[in-house]
Amino acid sequence: MKQTANPDIKSNNIIVLSDRISARKGQKKGGQPERFKKHPRIISVTSGKGGVGKSNIVANVGFQLSRMGKKVLILDADLGLGNLDVLLGLTPKYNLSHAVSGTRSISEIALTGPGGIVILPASSGIEEMADLTADQKAVFLSSIDPIMNDVDVLLIDTGAGISSNVMYFNSNAREIVVVVTPEPTSITDAYALMKILSLKHSQTRFKLAVNLAKSRKEAEDVYQQIKLVADRFLNITIEYMGFVLSDQQLREGVRRQKIISEMKPDAAASRCFKQLAKRLLDTPPPEQPGKRRQSHWRDLFESSS
C-alpha cells in the first residue's frame, strides 16, 4: 500500500514552539484566533508488560472513534520497535525517524488507515530512536503541533515497560489508559508502571482496560485486584474503562493485518472496542490542578484563562 497523505492534514512547516506560546500569551480574552480554539484529547495507551494487545486496542478504538465522527491521530510512540503499521497492513515510505532527523515533516510521514484514522508510524530496528535525548523529544512533540488543529483525539501508543520513552510520553498525555490482561505477570507489571508514574512523575489518575478476558467477571476481578493494592499503597485514582473479550477472530485479523472492528464489526471483540471508545468519549478528561511541570507541549492545548 502506498503512503497516502491525509487530505485534512496541512503541509505547513514546523511552528517554533516559543513563537506559538508567545502568541497565546499576547491574546486577550475572547480574542483567540480560530486556529487556537481546538483542544484535542491527548490519550496515551500504555502497559507494564509487552504482548498484552495494546496496539490492537489503540487501532480498534481509534477506528471506532472515527466511526463516531471524531478525527483521530495515532502516534506510534514505540519509537525503536514500532509495529502499528504492520498491524494495519500499511507500508510507510517514511517514519518518525525521518521527522526526528528533520529530513521529512510530520505531514509527509502521515499515513491514512482504516476508517480515515491517521497514523504516524514509528521506525523499527533503529536503536537511536529508542534512546532520544530530552531535547530531541521536545522538538519531536512540537513538530506535531501544526496538524493538531485538525484532530479531535490523539492516541499515543507507547512502548511497554518503564523505559524513559514510555515515561516521557505518558507524562505528556492528559489521560493515561493502562492495558492489562488477566495474567499475574501483566497485573504485577501494570501496578508497577502506575507506581513509578505516580511516585516519580506525579501522575495520579489512570484509566484501566482489561484485554483478552474470558468474561466480564474476570475483567472486573482484575480491576478490583489492582485497585485494592493501589488504594492501600498509592495515592492514585484508577477508573475502570471496560474490557475486550478474548476472540479467535481478533487473532485471525492480526494474521491478515486487518483490524477486527472493520473486518468483523459484529464480533464480540468489536463490540467491546466500540464500548471502550464510547466510554472514552463519555468520560471527560480530568482537571489537572496545580502548576504544570515540564510539558509546554501539553499546556499548549489547554484552555487559556
Residue, then its C-alpha position, 0 to 999 in steps of 0.5 A: m500500500k502506498q503512503t497516502a497523505n491525509p487530505d485534512i492534514k496541512s503541509n505547513n512547516i514546523i511552528v517554533l514552539s516559543d513563537r506559538i506560546s508567545a502568541r497565546k500569551g499576547q491574546k486577550k480574552g475572547g480574542q483567540p484566533e480560530r486556529f487556537k480554539k481546538h483542544p484535542r484529547i491527548i490519550s496515551v495507551t500504555s502497559g507494564k508488560g509487552g504482548v498484552g494487545k495494546s496496539n490492537i486496542v489503540a487501532n480498534v478504538g481509534f477506528q471506532l472513534s472515527r466511526m463516531g465522527k471524531k478525527v483521530l491521530i495515532l502516534d506510534a510512540d514505540l519509537g525503536l520497535g514500532n509495529l502499528d503499521v504492520l498491524l494495519g497492513l500499511t507500508p510507510k515510505y517514511n517514519l518518525s525517524h525521518a521527522v526526528s532527523g528533520t529530513r521529512s515533516i510530520s505531514e509527509i510521514a502521515l499515513t491514512g488507515p482504516g476508517g480515515i484514522v491517521i497514523l504516524p508510524a514509528s521506525s523499527g530496528i533503529e536503536e537511536m530512536a529508542d534512546l532520544t535525548a530530552d531535547q530531541k523529544a521536545v522538538f519531536l512533540s512540537s513538530i506535531d503541533p501544526i496538524m493538531n488543529d485538525v484532530d479531535v483525539l490523539l492516541i499515543d501508543t507507547g512502548a511497554g515497560i518503564s523505559s524513559n520513552v514510555m515515561y516521557f510520553n505518558s507524562n505528556a498525555r492528559e489521560i493515561v489508559v493502562v492495558v492489562t490482561p488477566e495474567p499475574t505477570s501483566i497485573t504485577d507489571a501494570y501496578a508497577l508502571m502506575k507506581i513509578l508514574s505516580l511516585k516519580h512523575s506525579q501522575t495520579r489518575f489512570k484509566l484501566a482496560v482489561n484485554l483478552a478476558k474470558s468474561r466480564k467477571e474476570a475483567e472486573d476481578v482484575y480491576q478490583q485486584i489492582k485497585l485494592v493494592a493501589d488504594r492501600f499503597l498509592n495515592i492514585t485514582i484508577e477508573y475502570m474503562g471496560f474490557v475486550l473479550s478474548d476472540q479467535q477472530l481478533r487473532e485471525g485479523v492480526r494474521r491478515q493485518k486487518i483490524i477486527s472492528e472493520m473486518k468483523p464489526d459484529a464480533a464480540a471483540s468489536r463490540c467491546f472496542k466500540q464500548l471502550a471508545k464510547r466510554l472514552l468519549d463519555t468520560p471527560p478528561p480530568e482537571q489537572p490542578g496545580k502548576r504544570r511541570q515540564s510539558h509546554w507541549r501539553d499546556l499548549f492545548e489547554s484552555s487559556s484563562 
